[in-house]
Amino acid sequence: MRPSLLLAVALLLAAPRLAAADDAIAAADGAAIKSVIERQMAAFARDDAAAAFDFASPGIQHQFGTPENFMRMVESGYRAVYRPRSVTFGRLGSVEGVVVQEVDVIGPDGSGVRAFYLMERESDGSWRINGVRLAPGNEKET
């Protein structure tokens, strides 16, 4: 990831909410992005590493090499999105041309996190997840 994009994402994490969606992000794209994230979370819930890996961008797939490596990383480092109790989609926007979907998640321990999904449009027009950045959420479920 480019250093300037890392800085922009860090600023997003510090901000309470994403800026409003760009005009360039069509409503159909928003629905497709939400579907990709929901379907990957459903694959996590089934422990279906191959299906979950299919929703990752080619760069993420290259980085982890196998669905099993990817699943181990998600299970250990992204527990909230691996086994969420609840999921609420927030704003969709972009930073330096990268589409970012905000998702509030209550994790398995009841702690809230805000997940920023970095999305990538593929040459066939489909969307894939190109990374997730987590920030502490304000909510805690008991």
Secondary structure, 3 states (H helix, E strand, C coil): CCHHHHHHHHHHHHCCCCCCCCCCCCHHHHHHHHHHHHHHHHHHHCCCHHHHHHCECHHHHHHHCCHHHHHHHHHHHCHHHHCCCEEEEEEEEEECCEEEEEEEEECCCCEEEEEEEEEEECCCCCEEEEEEEEEEEEEECC
